[in-house]
Amino acid sequence: MGIPVKLEVFEGPLDLLLHLIDKNKIDIYDIPIVEITNQYMEYIRAMQEKDLNIMSEFLLMAATLLDIKCRMLLPKEVDEDGEEEDPRQELVEQLLQYKMYKYMSYELKDRQLDGERLMFKPPTIPDEVQSYVEPVDLDKLLKDVTISKLNEIFQDVMKRKAEKMDPVRSNFGKIEKEEVTLPEKLSYVEEYARGHQKFSFRQLLTKQASKMQVIVTFLAILELMKVGTIRIAQEHTFDDIEITSMVG
């Protein structure tokens, strides 16, 4: 009666080859193909797996190893650049790629295990803390901003709107009253501030389509600045004025 031998389970032929390379402390770029092939064939003979789909993969690799072994006994082949071709090159590339994916799977498994150790709890912030709104200090808010600077940018934008007007076509055509209300512009500027968080005063005025819209937008900015919805700052004297939203 033979002595039972317990074999390690490998995920495929490349996994077995990597095991043999690591076990024999072999340089993966310089595989002793004869030695590895002999060890690989010994393992194949000892396998008791009856699944032909799995066995066929290992047998295919065995045939590949035997083919490489035979090619290494023949004279070296030369490529188009005049360099000798290594019959093991393709196998080495497959092993390196498989090794990379294998180690990546280990890393992902470790992260999954670490994630399973984390515990989360729903937020328990008191209502009075959640509803707290920081009071607005208008003196601090407008410390570095002057009305004259706001007016200077306002006048500059108005001048550009006038320069864009066609001197011929502006004198004829259908004229319609443009309805622009302050509440509408307040909502517009507040929504714009919420979406952009930080933007320039000049940039906002330039986006307006007419003089009336520029004027009402200017008034809306002053109103929102007054109630603390936006904050206005100017880093240096001649820099553009930056507007920052104070609401989430």
Salt bridges, closest charged atoms under 4 A:
GLU8 OE2 - HIS19 NE2 3.69
ASP15 OD1 - LYS102 NZ 2.57
ASP30 OD1 - ARG88 NH1 3.06
ASP67 OD2 - ARG71 NH1 3.68
ASP86 OD2 - ARG88 NH2 3.02
GLU107 OE2 - ARG111 NE 3.20
ASP114 OD1 - ARG117 NH1 2.64
GLU152 OE2 - LYS149 NZ 3.89
ASP156 OD2 - ARG160 NE 3.61
ASP156 OD2 - ARG202 NH1 2.32
ASP166 OD2 - ARG169 NE 3.81
GLU176 OE2 - LYS174 NZ 3.20
GLU179 OE2 - LYS177 NZ 3.85
GLU190 OE2 - ARG194 NH2 3.70
GLU191 OE1 - ARG194 NH1 3.09
GLU235 OE2 - HIS236 NE2 3.63
